[in-house]
Amino acid sequence: MGRNMLVDGEWKTDLEPYTDEDGAFDRVETSFRDWIRGTYRSADDIVTDGPEPEAGRYHLYVARNCPWAHGAALTRQLAGLTDAITMDIVDPVREDEGWEFTPEKEGCTPDTVNGADYLREVYVAADPEYTGRVTVPVLWDTQEDTIVNNESIEIMRMFATAFDGVGDEGLDLYPEGYREEIDRIIDAIYDSINNGVYRAGFAESQEAYDEAVTDVFDALDYWDEVLADQRYLAGDRLTLADVRMFPTLVRFDHCYHTAFNCDRQYLHQYEHLWPYLRDLYQTPGVAETVRMEHIKDQGYYQGEITPIGPDIDFDAPHDRDRLSSEEPAVQT
Ligand SMILES: N[C@@H](CCC(=O)N[C@@H](CS)C(=O)NCC(=O)O)C(=O)O
């Protein structure tokens, strides 16, 4: 399978394959990795230099189908930053020219900041010699006219921790007392779950697939048990760990189960993970970040026949409030 990317600022198609010589999916590292001042990179590592966390200065580019971009958009939403940080949405259908702005399409926007037709132009504007993949999410700095960062978890950390006192009232997604646990969970679920489904779906050897799909279901089994007696991954409070988990879980039954061969069982067959997913989905602000047509028909099944099922209801009652006595913590 070929891939498209920029090489020294030039758009190339059909480059290296996605897999290594053992048939295992190989994810390339992202390359813009600056941090906004005040971000907690981890529980005990706070960024003391870099651009300031100001309202109106930063802009987020996402695709609604992409789970990584979804995590960034969701953190922006829950942290109360929808007015402070603007956002544009590319076409979920990615063809030879890469991510494209198609404002005429339902749920998509133009590039309101750089006026680009393709997202790759934004990368070249940031670095005319850029070599690498053109991925979402992208966090753009309108003051310095460059990309701050294009790694989802780092953008999520910035939104969750650096913008205290900026924007509207939102949830404190990185509360004191939970931080080490949140960091540990985010690390643990990346390889096994968030990227695990991709390792299963893109595997080109039986061994690579077996290993990946086993990791996925071992981890889901584990978290299902944890969620038997606590409401959220880190305990009583909805945190950044749940925000990282959500985009993968909400895609699971409609996409990963069938398109990525993660079909040992559906997520909605899990006793606790399924109500947990509905609980998150029904948290104010979350459902509006989920666009299933972008995710399914135009995303994972683009150019193919979209399968019919399953018929599940993210809005069904979940009754998980019984597990948590704490009011959600807000930050202004
Ligand atoms: N490590 C990156 C991965 C982002 C990523 O792979 N995004 C995909 C969409 S789900 C993409 O833009 N792919 C385009 C490409 O690889 O050319 C992150 O978490 O932000």
The ligand as an SDF file (V2000), in Angstrom:
LIG
                    3D

 20 19  0  0  0  0  0  0  0  0999 V2000
    0.5290   10.4130   15.9110 N   0  0  0  0  0  0  0  0  0  0  0  0
   -0.4350   11.2150   15.2550 C   0  0  0  0  0  0  0  0  0  0  0  0
   -1.2090   10.4060   14.2430 C   0  0  0  0  0  0  0  0  0  0  0  0
   -2.1950   11.2140   13.4460 C   0  0  0  0  0  0  0  0  0  0  0  0
   -2.7030   10.4410   12.2170 C   0  0  0  0  0  0  0  0  0  0  0  0
   -2.1580    9.3850   11.8750 O   0  0  0  0  0  0  0  0  0  0  0  0
   -3.7400   10.9490   11.5620 N   0  0  0  0  0  0  0  0  0  0  0  0
   -4.2250   10.3010   10.3650 C   0  0  0  0  0  0  0  0  0  0  0  0
   -5.7170   10.2800   10.2850 C   0  0  0  0  0  0  0  0  0  0  0  0
   -6.4740    9.2100   11.4610 S   0  0  0  0  0  0  0  0  0  0  0  0
   -3.7420   11.0810    9.1450 C   0  0  0  0  0  0  0  0  0  0  0  0
   -3.8610   12.2950    9.1110 O   0  0  0  0  0  0  0  0  0  0  0  0
   -3.1880   10.3800    8.1450 N   0  0  0  0  0  0  0  0  0  0  0  0
   -2.7240   10.9780    6.9260 C   0  0  0  0  0  0  0  0  0  0  0  0
   -1.4600   10.3400    6.4050 C   0  0  0  0  0  0  0  0  0  0  0  0
   -0.9060    9.4940    7.0960 O   0  0  0  0  0  0  0  0  0  0  0  0
   -1.0280   10.7020    5.3140 O   0  0  0  0  0  0  0  0  0  0  0  0
   -1.3610   11.8170   16.2890 C   0  0  0  0  0  0  0  0  0  0  0  0
   -1.7580   11.1030   17.2180 O   0  0  0  0  0  0  0  0  0  0  0  0
   -1.6960   12.9830   16.1670 O   0  0  0  0  0  0  0  0  0  0  0  0
  1  2  1  0
  2  3  1  0
  2 18  1  0
  3  4  1  0
  4  5  1  0
  5  6  2  0
  5  7  1  0
  7  8  1  0
  8  9  1  0
  8 11  1  0
  9 10  1  0
 11 12  2  0
 11 13  1  0
 13 14  1  0
 14 15  1  0
 15 16  2  0
 15 17  1  0
 18 19  2  0
 18 20  1  0
M  END
$$$$
